């Protein structure tokens, strides 16, 4: 691939390794794929520099090629910080292909930055005669299965490396639809978009990411994730994802006890978006989703991924646990809107009057317009604003901070500082209080363990 990029393009600069925040914002220059998987030649002099990038891909029939989206994108000059499919793409088959190495022109017919997948259409003579790969079933692949990775690392065409599947469902980095296979098959810059084969010769993954500085740790997008979005990419060129309208979170052992659950499996609904499909369907904060269309939900990440692959307008059945009782609700999904993160909160002012911390170690005040602005919450929010957290207190250990707004204590609604204090009176030493807090625009349940 060849493209023209301005000098200093963020995706040409090596970024220091850091923890990922699972941001779903496509414009972020810090997305996990910048741990590269791409190889650029040395730039030539001049303000506008021609860069040559190498990536991998594989044929899936009908002249279509699967690869990573980051392999075939460039910065959009008209929208700073955004990216678009590149104008000129060349696909070169390796020497082992029928007819040997051949060069084809190609164009992007569909791409999805959230899963880092792109579909190309190649043009040229006898394209229909090219052999193509068979897509397997990544769900049945197990840790320990042998795999082969094929690609063009550092321009070394048709390089084959072998290893095993080291782990499944890696979600530590990437967007909310990440669900990587981890492999110890050697993967290097240039392998991006190449296939990961099982021993049957079926593709079970698309090589996509590495951790800079680590050896034998590579990641591939499960092929079942690709198969779920492939029809939309072929037909419309983009992916329309279902939108439920909830903020799910994982369930810890402390939460399970407080919620009366038998296990930590499921997704706890921390908040429901106003006027969303979830609200219209009757979902409430505190509900625990344990199944989607009959398929068990193990955690919040799975719920987000599974909802995201269901087309908008579809009606889904959710099995939930509410107040210890199981019930089923039906929700008609909408199309997922663009998400704009609005996080953050302001620390308490040094001159504010502080009360002595309670059993949890919190000092709170009523929500005022000024405090609402500092905490970046809606001024109409009902709750108690945390203005101070005692060091080494249960609340500090649980991660509560000044600026958090307490909405519930042990499922008891809190609309003011006075109601918060009354709710805390019922908490005893040795208990774990389940506190629902709003931090900026995010809402979550936090278990606060009070030492005996």
N, C-alpha and C positions, 0 to 999 in steps of 0.2 A: 504494500500500500504506500502511496506517496501523497503527501498533503502539504499545504502551506500553513504554517502556524506562526503567530507572532513570537518573537524572542521572549523567553520567560514564561511561556505557557505553563500553567501550574502542573499539568500532567507530564511535563518533561523534567520536573525537578524532583529529586528524591526526597520524600518526606520522612522525618524521623518516626520510628515505630512508636505507637501510642495506643492506649486503650480506645476502642471504638464506642460511640454513643448510640449505635443502632439508629442513627438519624434516617428518616425516610425522605429527606429533601434531596432531589436529584441534582440540585445546583451545587451541592457541597463539594469543594475540591479535595476534601479529606476522605472520600469514600474508600472502602477497603480495597478496591481494585487498584488503588494507587500503590499497593504493595507490589506492584507492577506485574509482570507477566507481559512485558513488552520490551522490545529491544530497538533503540534508535541509533542510527548512524551519527557520525559527528556532523554538527551543523556547519554549513558553509557561510562565508562572510556575507554581511548585508543585513538590512533591517528586516526584510522578509526572507525567511530562511526555509529552504525546502528540506523537510525531514523525511527519512525513509523508515517506516516501521514494519516489523515482521510479526505476524501472528499465525495461528493455525486454525484449521477448520476441517469439516468433513461433509461429504455428500450424503444427502438423505433421499435422493430420487427427484425426478422431474426438474433436474438442473438446479436444485436448491442446496445451499450450503449452510450449515449451522456453525456459528462461532460466537465469541463473546462480543457484547456490545462495545466494550471499551477498546476493542481492536479496530473497530471501523467507525469511530466517532472523532470529530474534531470540534474545537471551540467554535461556537456560533458568534461570528463577528457582530451581528446585530443585537445580540443579547449577552452582555458580559457575564461570565460565570456559568453560562449554559453551554450545552454541547448538542451537536447534530450529526447525522450520518455524513461521512466524508463524500466529496464529489467524485473522486476517481478511485476505483478499487480494481486491483488485478489479482486474479486467483490462478496460481500455478500448481499444476498437479505434479506429484513426485515421479521419480524415474520408474517406479514399479507399476505405475498406472498403464492401462492399455494404450499403446501409442507413445509411451514414454512421457517425459515432461512436456506439458503444453500450457500455454498461457491464454486465459480467458478474461474478458471484461466482465464486471459484475456490478450490481447495484443492490442497495439495501431495500427490501420490500417490507420489512417489519422489524421493529426493535423494541426492547423492553429494558430500560435502564435499571429498574428495580430488581430484576433477576439477572441482569447483565447478559442477556441473550439477544442475538441478532440473526435474522434469516436473510441470506443473499440469494439472488437469482443470477446465474451465469449465462452468458450468451456466446454462441460460437458454433462451429460445425461439429456434428456428432455428439452434442452434449447429452442427448438421450441414451447414448451407448456407454456412457461412463458408469462404472460400477459404483454402488452406494452402500452405506453401512446399514445394518439392521439395529433398530432401537430395542433395547432389552427392558427389563423391569427392575428398577433400582430398589423397589420396596422389598424384594425377596433377597437382595444382596445382604450378606452378613459380615460382621467384623471377622477378619481372618481370611476372607475369600481372596484368591489371587487375582490381580488385575494388571493390565498393560496400558501404559500411557504412550500415545504417539503424537509427535508434533515436530516443530522446527525450532528447538532451543538455540539461540544465538546464531540462527541462520543455517544450522546443520540439518539439512532436509531429511525427513522421514526417520527421525530418531525414535527408537523404541526403548522404553525403560520398564522395569517390572517391579512389583511389590505386592502389598496386600491392602485391603481396606482397613485402616487403623481405627476408625470410629465413624459413627453416623450421626446425623442431625446436629451438626456443629452450628450453633447460632450465635457465637460470641461476637462476631463482627458481620458486617453487611446490613442490609435493610431488614424490615420485618418479614420479608418473604425468603430469607436466607435459610437454607437447610442443607448444609454442605456434607458431602462425603469427604472424610480425611483419608489420605493415602500416603504411604511412604515410598511409592514409586517416584523416582527422581523427576522433579518438575522444575523447569528453569524459565527465565524470561524468554518469550517466544513460543512457549507451549500453550499460551492462552488460546482457548477456543478449540483445542485438540480433543480427540475422543479418549475416554477411559473405557477400555474393553474388559469384559469378563472372559473366562476361559471358554465360553461358547462362541466367542467372536461377536458378542452383542455389546452395543454401547450402553454403559450404565451411568456415565457421567460426562460432563463437559468441563475440562480442566479450566480453572478460573482464577485461583488466588494462591499466593504463597505468603509466608511470614518472613519478612526480611531478616537475614542473619541466621535463620534456622535451617537445619539439614533434615531431609527426608520428611518434611511436613508440608504437604500440598493439599489443596482443596478443589473439589469438583462439584459442579451443580448436578444434583441427581437428575437423571434423564426423565423420570416421571414428572418432575416439576416442569421440564421443557415440554413434554407431551401435553400437559394440561393447557398451556398457553399457545401451543403451536397453531391450532386452528384459527385463533383470533389473529395471530401475526400474519398468517397467509391471507386471510380474508380482508382484514381492515388495516393491517400494518401496525396496530397498537393493541394493548391489553386494557380492557375495561374491567375493573375489579369490583366485586361486590362490597358494599359498605354496610356494616351493621350499626356502628355508632356507639361503641362502648370503649372504655379503657380497662382492658383486662390485666391482671397481674398474677404472678405465680403464688402458690399457696405454700407456706412454710408449716412446719410441725406445730409451732405455737398458734398459728392461725387456725389450723385444723381443730385444735382443742377448743378454741374460742368459738368457732363456727359450728361445733358439734359434728364435724366430719370424721369419717372413719379412715381417710387417707389424705394425702396431699395432692392427689390427682384431680385435675380440673382447672378451670380458669375462673378466678374470682373477679367479679365485675366491680371495679372501684368507682366508676362513674358512667353515667349514661348521657350522651349528647342530646341536648334539647332539640325536639322536633325530628329526631333521627328515627330510622326504622325500628331500632331497639326500644325507644320510648313508646312508639306507636304500638309495638307488639307486646308491651307490658313488662319489659325487663326493668329491674330495679337494682340500685347499688346494693351489694351484699349477696346477690344471687351468685351461685356457682354453676358454671356451664360444664356439664360432664359428658355431653355427647352432642354431635352435630350431624343431623340426618342419619342417626343410628350409629355413627362412627364415634368411638370413645375419644374424648379430648383429654390429653394428658397434662397440658399446661397452657399458659397464655400464648406462647409463641405458636403452638400448633393451631390454636383457635384463629389467630390472625392469618396464618398461612392458608388454612382450609377455607376460611370465608373469602379470602382474596382471589381464589381460583374459581369461585362460583359467579356466573354472569349476573350482572345487575338485573333486577326484575324477577329473579327467582325467589320462590318461597322456601324457606328452610325451617326444619323442625329442630328446636333446641331443647334438650333434656337438662333441666336445671334443678338445683337443690335450694329451696328457700325456707329458712327457719327450720331446717332439719327434715323437710318434706320434699319429695321429688314430684315434679310436675313437668308438663311439656307445653311449650309455647311455639307459635308459628310467627315468623317474621319475614316480610317481603323486603329483600335487599334493594338498596339504591346503588347508584354508581358512586364510587369513592371520590370525594372531592379532593382537591389539592390541599395538602396539609402544610400549615405554617406554624412552626414551633414558636411558642411564646413562653419560654421558661424564665426562670430566675426570680429572685425576690431580694428585697432590700433588708439589710440588717437593721436592728433596732437602733434608734437614735441614742447617743450617749446621755443626752439630757433628760430622756424620758424617765418618769417615776417607775420604779420596778418593785413589784411585790416579792415577797419571799416565795420561793418555789414550793410547789405542793409535793405530794407523794411521788408523782412522776418526775418532778424536777422542772416543771414549767411555770412560768409567769405569763398570764394572758390578759388581754383587754378586749373590749367590744370592738367590732369592725367599724371603723370610721372611714369617711372618704379618703383622708390622708393615709391611713394605714392600708387601705385597699389599694391605693396607688403604689405605695411602697412594696406591697406584696404582689402587685400585678395581678389582682383578682378583680372580678366584677364588683362594683360598689354595693350591689344588691345582695352580695353573698352574706348568708347568715352563718355565724360561727364565732369562734374566739381566736383572735390573733395571738400567736406566740411572740412575746416581746423579749423573753430571756429564757435560756436553758441553762440550768445549773450544771457545772462541770461534774463529770463522773456520775451523773444521775441516770436513772433508767431511760429517760427520754433522750439524753445525749448518747447513750449506748445504742439506742434504736435508730439514731440518725436524724432526729427531729432538730429543726433549726429555727432561729428567729425569722419571722415572716411567714411561717407555715400557718395555715388557718385550720383549726380543729373543727370538724363538722359532726363527728360522732365519737362517743366513747362506749365501747361494748354494745354497739348497735343502738345506742340511745342518742337521739338527735340532740345536737348542741347548737343553739341559736344565739347565745351570748356568753359573756365571761361568767355570769352568775350560774347559768345552766351547766357550763363546763365544771365549775367547782362542785355543784351538787352531784354531777355524774361521777366525779373522781372520788367523792366520799364513799361510794359503794365499792371502790377498789381496795383490796387488803394486801398486806405484805405476803409475798409468795404467789400472788395472782399474775396473770398476763393480761394486760388491758389491750383490747383491739381498738386502735385509734384510727379513725378515718380523717385524713388531712388533705387539704388542697395546697399545692405548691405551684404558684404561677397558674398555668392552665391545665396542669396535670393533677389528677386525684388518685390517691392510693390508700390502702389499708396498711397500717404499721403496727406490728405486735410490740408492746412495751412490757418487758418482764420486770416486775418489782421484786427485788430480793427480799427474802424472809428475814 
